[in-house]
Amino acid sequence: MKEARFQVYRGDAKAGKLQEYTVAVEEGMVVLDAIHRIQAKDAPDLAVRWNCKAAKCGSCSAEVNGKPKLMCKTRLDDLPLEEPVVVKPMKTFPVVKDLVCDVSWNFEVNKRIPKFTPRKDREWRWMQEDIDRVQEYRKCIECFLCQNVCHVLREHGEKPGFAGPRFLVRVAGLETHPMDAGNRTKLLKDEMGIGYCNITKCCTEVCPEDIHITDNAIIPLKERVVDEHYDPVMKVIRLFTGGSNKKEG
Amino acid sequence: MSARETHDYDVLVIGAGGAGLRAAIEASAAGAKVGVICKSLLGKAHTVMAEGGVAAALAHVDPKDSWKVHFRDTMLGGKLLNHWRMAQLHAQEAPERVRELERWGAVFDRTKDGRILQRNFGGHSAPRLAHVGDRTGLEMIRTLQDEGVHQGFDVFMECTVTKLLKDGDRVTGCFAYRRENGRFLLFRAKAIVLATGGIGKAYKVTSNSWEYTGDGHALAYEAGAELIDMEFVQFHPTGMVWPPGVMGILVTEAVRGEGGILRNSKGERFMEKYDPKRMELSTRDMVARAIYTEVKEGRGSPHGGAFLDISHKPADYVKKKLPSMYHQFKDLADVDITTTPMEVGPTTHYIMGGVRVEPDTGASTVPGLFAAGECAGGMHGANRLGGNSLSDLLVFGRRAGLGAAEYAKKTGPNPPLDDRQVQAAEREMLEPFERSGSSPYDVHQRLQECMHSLVGIFRVEEDMTAAIAEIGRLKEDAARVRVTGSREFNPGWHLAHDLRSMLVCSEAVARSALTRKESRGGHARLDHPNLDPEQGRRNTVVRRDGESMHVSQSPLPEMPAELRAIVDAELEAVKV
């Protein structure tokens, strides 16, 4: 049977090193299968998060050969197995142990986003085409790979002034919902730091759900923030219409 | 005893899938101080894997659908072993629970006139499943999570509860540890809601994640609660069979709901032989046994399954309605389902049996202990219809949350936790580090082999007797497993505990299956192949008797005449 070498980060936030393991390889195997084999055979205390094994829960995020990936979706036959496969935890978040990071900051950010606020003046009916885009945002499985590669977070660590692509996508899902009456543009500008994003599209590239994070979520939100907070024409219009212009039609 | 981190709640919910979150939202809304404990990160529970939809008689696609038709379908699907009151509440309340999700921000697919769209599923006699493509569970859990975040309950992520603590008969709290650093935690609570899901990890081929180790079943059993109908394990007919790493991963029933066709290696549409009327949309127990039989008799696909084909539908339609199936097969098996049939076979998916509860409140037979969702029994009888679990966890998650909050209001302050119980729980967790037995991974693998080959889709007495003997040996081995490394995020240590839960559940499944000498729904016996009307009037009951497991049968609750009439009537008479 074919074998492959794996170099897996073992350690915690203070210290650690790459430890090499040899794994028997079967057809169709993914990196997470290899990690499980290492656990069962050589390293029962090797820490890794996973749940669904089918790219639906977003638990097994890691950096495989330097690339941010879901381990359950990364097939060994797509990797050059003559070299050792290097598996490290996500870089942006503090390591707890081995491949497990402390991602709790993300859950704190989420708490600050005001929830869905239904309008009262309209029937609960809308067309499928009105929500195709909303459903795209809501495909997010919270793997936090976009947070991991976003250079604002990756180079400067978690910061109170920037929420990261995941939560801009979440706000986009609320703001474009046909029944939502909330307005989160001030939050986007002042607390979520949407201005920090300079559209390098790293987040879009790594999204396992193929959400067009930059083009479909962040850029429209940026435009909305500009329209509402910097555009003098819109300011005058709002003065006369007496409200938000966030919903069209 | 050293000072330990201790938390006090009115209502403590164990599990943060759909049922747990719905219970926590309701208990908070009723004014209780609520804590939620979950083994994974928030939003990763198994509900996220649910694909096809949530069953509710909204009657958006078929105006003749109603709670009565849904009730009848559920009872017939469960081979009349369901608790009638649960099936009634479920059918009556599911539509409102779905609309409520929409008001909390869920975005379901739409009908042409702009309402929630519903699709067909096996055993439902109307298109009834509200859905979001094939990622309905993700939509539900995210909606509950985002609504729950603003309710103000505390969430303890990545913690495992190992023991319920009692004062006399009554549950007063629990012992837990943080997976991240292995530190112990104590919870005092007036009421506890178990919402821990199923037991699939006791089987080799399963659609379930590592979390599904039957913790709630085992905690309840050890605390003296009754479990019912544990012999009824659902093997979902369509799991992936290839490649090996993904064996068992779910292929949603929505593929068949959207028109998918099953064929054997000879190209025959074999469901004609097993259920010519309903074909691929027969109930899950029937379809799973049909595929199993085709493979056993030499008509299987190259990797030991059946072919499931949706390629006759337009490619764009398949990608729109089954996007995650399209990607799952493309990414993991190199199969383009818009042009090529999938290979599928049965996979352990769900347990119908569970903690015996009061239908209206979710109260178990132990004061202060409640259960909802998959870990509760009674709702689905001998076989669950697809889509009925998502509605189950909304309806009964809410009811258990309310039941627990009301119980908590009537209960005085918590008595102090019993030191001896706490110390015993602590000792149990620390012992594996001092032992020299085998690895927990080895014991787990042997258990999975045992359940898979001896208490699987088709059962016979001698296999189950052998399984019970093997489970006995595995219990001894599990009590001796050795754990290496530290208490910091140590999966071997976590498994050493989870094994104990899986062994309790496996024994309950095997003993209950041995007791029921008939074939009904998810329980098929080669040595008793027919329905037995006499046994169809009884639940199987498991409870702890000292150190041994006691199995008995108790009569089903009597169904009121007006509901009996709905079940007995022709479909056309109910569907008006």
Interface residues (C-beta under 8 A of the other chain):
Chain A: D12 E26 E27 G28 M29 V30 L32 D33 Q39 A40 P44 D45 L46 A47 V48 R49 W50 N51 C52 K53 A54 A55 K56 C57 G58 S59 K73 R75 V96 K97 D98 V100 D102 V103 S104 F107 N110 K111 K115 F116 P118 W124 R125 W126 M127 Q128 I131 V134 Q135 R138 K139 I141 E142 G173 L174 H177 D180
Chain B: S40 L41 L42 G43 K44 A45 H46 V48 M49 R99 E102 R103 W104 G105 V107 D109 R110 D113 G114 R115 L117 V132 G133 R135 L138 E139 R142 D146 E147 V149 H150 M157 E180 S209 W210 E211 W242 P243 P244 G245 V246 I249 L250 S324 H327 Q328 D331 L332 A333 S439 P440 Y441 Q445 V483 T484 G485 S486 E488 F489 N490 P491 G492 W493 L495
